[in-house]
Each structure stands twice: as structure tokens, then as C-alpha cells.
Amino acid sequence: MWDLPRARAELLALALLALLAPSAKVHAQDLNYNTFLIGTRAMGMGGAFTGIADDPSTAYHNPAGLGLLLSSATSANLSVIAIEGYTIEGGYGSILGPRDLEHDAIPSLPIFVGFGQKFGDRDRFGVRQHGIALSVVRPALIRRSFEVDVFDAARGIGDSIRIEHEESQQWYGVSYGIRLSPGLAIGVGGWVALRELRHEEEQFVAAGIIPVGASRTADRLLARQSEATASNIDLVFRVGFLWQIDPQWRFGAMIQPAGISISNSATISNREGRTGTGVPPAVEELSFVEQDDLASDYPLPWQLRVGASHAFTDDLRLALDVALYAPIGSAGNPVETFGAQEDPVTGEMPSPGRFIPAEWHANITANVAVGLDVLIADVVPLQAGIFTDLSAAPSIDGPSAIFQPAQVHGFGASLAGGFHRGDFDVQIGAAGVFGWGTGLGTNPDPNALPGEAYLPRSVQRYTLYFFISGTERAAASLVREILGDLDGDENAPEAEQQEQAAEEQEAARQREAEVEAAPADVPPDERSLGGSDADQPAAAGPKYLRSPWADLATE
């Protein structure tokens, strides 16, 4: 049975949270799949949540967990990226020598909001068998911007470049879970993933610069501007399995087949001009290419996640997750994100830019997460975790004729704590990822061979972000009060509590009837598998570490 007043309030509250948060930014070509984590408890545990899956963020991690949720619930977390840096040492081959490409982030607000609703008749244990969830996920990396501006007055040379790369990504999903037995559930989720990519480059090189009054003139110039965009809409499915093996062990798995492209498009715009010596300087080269309605190819790989958790005590749990990601394309059959077409006049293939791959592929890769969950005095939850963020990009072993994604392996840690009592439930935490590896930078030698246009360069990156949850409870309560006022019912909260109490009484009567109907040779203790009313799982409030089926999984 749907709890309509509560559902309306919580959905409105979550919708407000989603609307207030800006779109997250994702750097498309790193091929690191595990930099940012989803869900507050999962974030605190380093993402080791597939084998726990006991709050509404299970809709994303493992939809089977919806079947084992004890009650309807909401979940929301906001993250603030405080520090994010990315450096390619000697990444820009200026005519004045190599220069570092450095990026410092602008703070952003990635978000997850989810509403899980239990429905169907209550069973003899007072829990509904079915669960459904609506979720909005904005996984987060922020845009990266690089800028180099150098000038040598003595030699009359100036060189500058600006690079902007960003991608917005939003996932909207509906997930369903069903409990097949007291400790076993399966689930499925469907997501629509909207992704927008934009890459811009501007370069200006001048030689023979001569001051003329308050300005300058040059006898040789190079100006280049490029812009590439891609838009993708994909349908993504996730299937989950969750098994409470015994009171201590829980195992889960989630598989995501490759995304199904619904819509895609791309554009490329490239302008370049060059002048030679002379008075006035003669135009040696001038080109302008613009292609629209291209076929964008930026696939989402299939992935498999398996996780297990072990409860040492009621207040201490350890979890482990392993994720496997499929390869994308291959060296012989690379992915062409922008689908550029050969120019019919020049016969050349337009480039989306010098610092973004025109074609690429990704290797099979895996990540591991280990998390610890502790509850102190029944009111203070603490989580800690470590995780990997390994790159799927192929290794870079030497000079290259084309630009390739950097291979930068990352390693992260997270820590979260909070306070939970009654309807008050707030958690805050922090996570950091640090990585290093090898990328490519342009060759500063103007006479370099075509196969040495790019040289291997060292790359470092780091990200530190903070997250908070719990605000959705206050928002939902406020919305319920407003709805009650609009409906003209001042006693809406009391009526809701009375309805819930009536449902619990009916469930208790059903349990008593089942016990009375049990065979006479069954001992009384075994007839009442659900225990007394005091032993029944509560109908509201998050459950930390408590296995909901600890007494039933071994029957």
C-alpha cells in the first residue's frame, strides 16, 4: 500500500534538491571510472556498498537492495569539490620550450537524490515485499581549463594557448526490487543517461614582434581555433542480486550491460591561419572547416560489481567490493567520438583539437574498495574506506603521431561520521583521490618527424571533496506540513501516524493467525519466527549495521 502523503512530500523535497544543484562536470578522456562515489554511506566506505545495499542509494549500487529495505525512505547527498588539480609536466610544446599544463578546479556540487517506496501487503514479519525507487544521479568531475601565455621580448616571440574541456552528465532512473525469501532479493533498474561534451582550443603564436607605439606588430603569425561538441542519450539497465547468507554474511552482485544509444550527434569547427614574412605579411595558409550532424560514438561499457560484507558485531561491519569494466573498442577498431568526415575539397580529416583524441580505445580494467562501518552508542555512525581508481587507457610507451588519453592510476580514501537519533539523521564526510601516470604533450621541435608530434609526459592529479546528507528529512517534513495546510487538514501528521499504527496492528493479527494455524507438532518457539512485536523491524528510520533478516536467514 502506497503512503501517498509521505510519498508526495518526499518526492517534492527531492525534486527541489535536484533543481537547486548545478550540473556536474565530467572530463571525458581520463577513462577513470571510480573517481567520485555515490551515496553518503557508500562514499564513507569508499564505495564498498554492493554487498550492503540497505539505503535508497541501493537503487544505483544494487537495485536488489530495494527488496530488503525495511521501510520507505529518502536519501540525498550533496558533495562540494573543494580542491581539484591536474598537471601535465611539459604538456605544451611552446616554441620557447616546454611549458606545464596546469588546472585548478572551480568548486561544483555533484548530487544524488533518491526516494524508495515499499508497497504491497505486509508479510508475517511486518515488511512489504516490493520496493521501487526514483533517483537522480549527477556523477561528478568538474571541467578542466588550461592556459599558457609566454613572451620573450628580447627575441620578439610570443606564444599562448587556452584549452577548455567539460562534459555534463545526468542520470535519471527507476528501479525495482523484490524479496523472494526472508534473506534473498533481486532487482532491476532502468536509467536514461544524458551526456554533453564540449572541447575548445585557442592558440596564437607570433614571431618577429616589433613594438609600434603602444602596440606591437609581427612578421609571422599563427592563429588557430577549434571547437568540438558531442551529445549522447543512452539507455542503461542494471540487474542486482542480494543474499543474506547468515546473520553475519551478506553477498551482492550487480551487472550493467553496455549502454544502448538512443540519440547522438557531434559537431566540429576548425579555423586556422598562417602568415609569412613580408610587408605586409603574406597569407600562406588559411582554412575553415565546419561539420554538423555528425554521428557521435562515446559508448558506456558493461560492468560487473560483486560485494560482500561481514558483521563482526551488531555495531561493526567490514565490506569489500570488486568492480570489472569491459574494454571499449580496440587498437584496430578504435572509437571515433566526433565522427569526423573527410573534407571533400582538401581531402583532409578535420581535427577536434590537438589535446583531445580523435580516436581512442579502452582496456579492460578493475577497481577494488574496502570499507568499515561502525555504530557507536546507537547514535553515532562512522565509516572509513579505501579504494582504487585505475585507468582503462592503454599505456604510453613512446612518441606518438596522434594524441591519446593519459593513463593515470588513482588511489583514494574516505571518512564520514554523523549523528542519528529518531528522525534526526545527519552525516558529513570527506574523500580524496590522488593519482599519477603518463600522458602526452606536444613536441616543441618544429622539425620533428610526424611520428614524434607528441612526447610522453608525467601527469599528476588530485581531488578532495566533502559531502553531507540528512537535509532531505527536514525538507520532507516541511513539505508534508505545507501539503497538510493546502489540503485543509491540520491533523495530517496525526492521521498519517494513526494509519501506520493500524497497518502494524493488522500485520500483527496476521502473524498471530499464521502461528495459530501452524501444525501442532511444531514447537511454539519455531511457530513464532517473527518473535514478539518488540523484535519486529521498525517501520521507519535508517538501519545501520543491523541485518534485517538476521533471525530468519538460517531457517
N, C-alpha and C positions, 0 to 999 in steps of 0.2 A: 504493500500500500504506500502510495506516494505521500510524503509530508509536504503538501503544497505550500503552506505559508513559509515554512523554513526554506524550501527549495527556491521560492521566488526571491526571498531576501538574500540568500547566499549567492544566487546567480547574478542578481543586480550588483551586489557588493564586488564580486569578482570581475564583472564587466567594467565597473568603474576603475578598478585597479589596472586592468588591461589597457583601458583607454588612456590612462594617465601616464603610462610608461612609454618612452620612445622606442622606436625600432632598434633592435640590436644590430651591430655591425660585425660581419664575418669576413676575414681575409680568406680568399678562395683557394689560394695555391699553396698553402703550407702543407696540406694533406696530413694534418694532425687532428684526430677525431675526438680527443678526450681532454681538451684544454679547459672547458667550462663544464661544470656539473649542474644537475637539475634537482630541485627539491631540497629543503633545508636539512633534514636528517641525512639524506643521501650525500649532500655536499659536505656535511660534517664528518661523514665516514669515508670520504674520498671516492664516493660513487659506488661503494660496495653495498648495493641495495637490492639486487635481483633476487637474492635468496631470503630477503626480509619482507619487502613489499607490503608494508602494513600501514601506509597512509595514502591519501589521494594521489600523491605523485607516482604511485604504482601504475597509474594509467599510462605513464611514459616508460617507466623502467620494466614493468612486467604486468600486463593487464590482468593476469590470473589473480593477482592480489585483491582485486575488487570483490572476488567471490568470498574471500576470507575476512574482509573488513567487518567489524562487529556492528558498525552503525554508519549512517550517513555522515559525511564530514566534508569540510572545505580545507584547502591547502593553498597557500600563496607564499612566494618568497621573492623579494627584491634584492638584487645584487648591485653594488656600486664598484666599478672598476677604478681603483684608486691610482694604481701605478701600472703602466704597461710600456715596455721598451723593446725595441728590435733594432739591431745594429748589424750591418754588413760591412765588415772592415775592407776598405779599398773597393767598395762596391761600384763606385762611379769612376770610370777611367777618363778623367779630365785631361785636356792637352797640357795642363800644368802638373800632371801627376795624379795618381790615385787619391780619391777622397772617400771618407767613410759616408755611408748612407745610414742616418740615424733617425729613429722615430720615437717620439714620446706621445703617449695616448691622451686623448680628451676623454674625461670620465663619461661613462654611459650607464644605462640602467637595464640590464637584461632581466627577464621576468619569467616566472612560471605561475600560472593560476589554474586551479583545478577544483571541480565540485564532484564529489562522489555520492551517489544516491543509492541506498539499498531499497529493494522493493520485492514484492511477493509476500506470501503468507509466512508468518514466523514459524520456525520449527519447534521441536520439543525443547530446544536449548534457548529459545527466545531470540534467535538470529534469523534474518531473512537470507534466502538462498542466493538471490541475484544482486548484482551491483552494476551500475552504469555510471560513467564519468564523462564530463565535458571538460576539455583542457585547452589552454593556450600556452604555447611554449615559444619563447624567443631566445634561442641559444645565443651565446654572446661572445664575439670578439669585436673589437672596435676597429674603425677604419685606420689605415696606416698612411702616413704622409711623410715624404722625404724631400728635402730641399738642400741643394748645394749651390753656393754662389762664390766664385773665386775671381780675383783680378790681380794682374801683375802689371803695375804702371810702368815699370822700367822696360818691360818687353812689349807693352801695348797689347796685352792679351786678356780677354775676359771670357769666362765660361760659367754657365749656370744651367741647372736642371731642376724641375719640380715634378714629383710623382705623387699622384693621389690614387688610392685603391680602396674600394669599400664594397661591401655586399650586405644588404639587409635580408633577413631570413625570419620567417614566421611560420609556425606550425599550428594548425587547428585540428583537434581530434575528438573523436567519440570512441569510447572504449567500453567493453562489456566483460564481466566475469561471472562465472557460475561455480558454486561449491557443489562438487559431485558427491563428496562424503565429508565427514567432520574435519578431516585434515587434508583434503585434496581439492584443488580448483584448477580450472583452465580459463583462458580469456583471450580476447581478440580486440584489436584496436585499429581504427582506420584514421589516417591523417592526411590532410591536404597541406603540402609544403610549398610556400611561396618564396621564391628567391630572386633577388635583383642584384646584378653585379655591374660595377662601373669602374673603369680604369682610364686615367688620364695622364699624359706626359707632355711636358713643355721643355724644350731645350733651345738655348741660344748661345752661340759661340762667335766671338769676334776676334780678329787678328789685325795688326797694323792700326791700332786705335790711336788717333791723334786728337788732342784737346783742341776744340774750336770754340773760343769764348767760354760760355757756361756749359756747353755741351761737348759731345765727342763724336767723331766720325771714324769709320773703319774702312779699309780697302778690301777686306774679305769677311764675309758673313755666312753663318749657317743658322737657319731658324727651322724648327721642327715642332709640330703639334699633332698629337694623336689622341683619339678617344675611342674606347670600345665598351659596349654595353651588352648585357645578356639578361634575359628574363626567362625564368622557368617555373612551371607549376607541375608538381609531381604528386601522385597518389602513393601513399606509403602504408603498408599493413604491418602489424606486429602481432605475433601469436605467443602466448605465455603459458607456463605451467608452474604450479607451486604445490609443494608437498611437505606437510608437517610430518616428518618421519616418526618422531617420538617427541616427548616433552622438551628435549634439548636440541635436536637437529631439525633444520628446515632447509629444503633444497628448491631452487627455482631455475627456470631457463626461459629465455626469450629469443625468438628468431625473427628477423626482419628481412623479407625478400627484397631484391633490388627494387628501387622506386620505379613507378610507371609514369612515364612522361605524358602529361595531358596537354600541355601547351608550352612552346618555346619559341624564342626569337632572339636575334642578335643584330647589332649594327657595328660598323667600323668606319671611322673617319680619320683620314691621314693627310696632313698638309706639310710640305717640305719645300724649302727654297734655299739656294746657294748662289753666292756671287763670287766673282773672281777679281783679280786686280784690274786697275784702270781708273780713269777719271772721266765720267762717273763709273763706278764698278759695274761690270757687265754681268747679267744674269746667266749663270752657267747651267743651272738646273732648277726647274720649278714643277712640282707635281701636286695634284689634288685628287684624292680618291675618297669616295663615299659610297658605302654599300649598306642597304637597309633590307629588312625582312629576310635576314639570313637564318639558317637553322642552327640554333644553339644546342650544343651537346655537353651537358655537365651532369653526369649520372650520379645517383645515390647508390652506394654499394650495398649488397646484402651484408648483414652482420648477425652474429650469434653471441649471446651472452649467457653464461651459466654462473650461478652463485650459490653459496652455501653459508649457513650461519649456525653457530653453536652457542647455546645459552648455558654458561657455566653455573650461574645462579639466576634468580629472578631479576637481579639488578646488574648483570654483566653478560654482554654478548659480543662475540667476535664474528666478523663476516669476511668472506673472500669472494671476489668477482674476477672472472676472466672473460675478456671480450675478443672476438675474432672478426676481422673485417676482410671482405673479399677484394681481390685485385680489380682494378679498373683499366681496361684497355691493355695494351702491351707495346713493346718496342716496335714490333712490326705492324701493329694496328692501333696507333695512338688515338686519343680523344682530341677532337678539334672543337674547343669551347665555342668559338665565334663563327665557325663555318664559312671562313673567307673564301671568295671565289676569285679565280684568275682574272685580272683586268683585260678586257677584250682589245684594248688599244696597245698597251705596253707589254702584255703577256706576263706581267709580274703579279705576285701574290701579295696583296696588301697586308701590312703587319699591324696587329693591335697595339703594339708598343715594343720597346726594347727591353722592358723589365717585367713582362708577363709572357708566359708560354703561349705560343700559337698552337702547339700540340704537346700532349703530355700523357703519361700513364702512371698508375699507382700499383705498388706491390701489395701482396697480402701482408697484413700486419696484425698484431695483437697487443692488448693492454691488460694490466693487472691492477687491482685495487684491494687494499686490506683496510678494514675499518673496525673500530672499537666503540661500543655503545654502553654507557654506564648511567645508572639512575641512583642518585644519592638522596636518601631520606624521602623517597617517593615524590619529590617535588623539584629536584634539580637534575635535568638530563644533561649529560656531557657526551660529546662524540669527538673522535680523532681518527684520522685516516692518512694513508699514503697511497699514491697512485702513479702510474706511468702515463706518458702521452707521447708514444713513439710515432715517428713519421712514416708514412707509407710511400714517400718519394724515393725513387731509385737513388743509389749512391752516386756521387760526383767524383770521378777518378782523375779528371784532367781537363784540359781546354776543350771548349765546345763551340760549334758553329751556331747553335741556337740556344736561347735561354731555357732553363729548366727549373722546376720547383726546388727550393732548398730542402735538404734533408737535415732537419733539426729535431733531435730527440729531447723530449721534456720529461721532467720528474717533478711531482708535486706533493704537497702535504696540506692538510686542513685541520681545523679545530673549531668546535662550536660548543656553546653552553646556553642554558636558559633557565626558565622557571615555569613550572606547571602546577597549577592548583585550581581545581574546579574548572570554570570557564576561562580562566586566565592562563594563557599559553604563549610565551614569547621566547624566541631563540635568536641569538646572534652568533656570527662566526666569521672566520676568515680563511682564505685558501690562497696558495701561491704556487706558481709553476715556473720552473727555471729550465732552460734548455740551451744546447749548443750543438753546432754541427757545421756543415759545409754548404755554401751556396755559390752562385756565380756573379761576377761583376764584369763590366765592360773593359776591354783591353785598351789601355791608354796609348798604345803604339799605333799610329795611323797607318803604318805599313805592315801591320800584322796579317798573316795569312787568313783566309776565310774560316778555316777550321779552328782558329785561335781568337775568334771575335770575343769570346768570353773566357775568363780565367777563374779557377777555383778561389773562393774567398771564405774566411772564417765568419760564422754567423752566431750571434748570441741573442737570446730573447728572455724576457721575464715578465710575469704578470702577477699582480697582487690584487685581490678583490675581497670585499666584505659583503655579507648577506644578512638578512633579517627576515623573520616570519612572525606570524601571530596577529598582524594587523587585520587579517580577514575576519577574525571573530568579532572584534569591535565593530567593524563595518557592517557585518551581517546583522548584529543586534540592532544597530541604528536603523538599518533598512527595514527590519521587522517592525520596529516601533512606528516608522513612517507609514508602512503598509497598513498597520492596525489603525492609525489615525485616519488614513484615507478611506478605509472600509467602515469607519464609524464604530469600531469595536474597541473600546478602551480596555477590555479584558482579554485581548487576543493572546498575550503570553500565557495567561492562566488557562485559557481554553485549550491551548496547544499542549500544556503540561497535563491537563486532565485527559485529553485524547491519548497521549502517550501512556499514561498510567493505565487507562482502560485496555490498551493493546497488551501491555505487560501482564495484566491480570488474566486476560483471555489466553495468552500464551501459557501462563502458569496452570490454568484449568486444563488446557490440552495436555500438558506434561503429566498432570495427575491422572487424567483419563488413560493415558498410554501406560502408566505404571500399573494402574488397576487392571488393565487388560492383559498384562504380561502373564505368561504361563505360571502356574502355581509352584513348579519346581525350581523357578529362578529365585535365588536369594534376594531379599529386599534391597541390599546394597547395590546389586547389579541391575535391579529394575530401575532404580533412580539414577541413571547415568548422568543426568544433568545436575545432581546434587540439590541442595536447598536453594531457595531464592537468593540467599546472600552469596552463593557461589556462582550465580549466573553472571555472564559477561555484561558489563554496564552498557546501556544503550547510547551513551554519548561520551565525548571526551576522547582524546588520543590515547593509545595504549603504547607505553614504552616498555619494550623488552618482554612483556607478558605474552606468552604464546596463547592465543585464544582457544586452542584446542588441546592444551597440554594434558587434560584428563581423558581425552577421547581418542587421541591418535593411536593408541596402542590397543584399542578394544578389538 
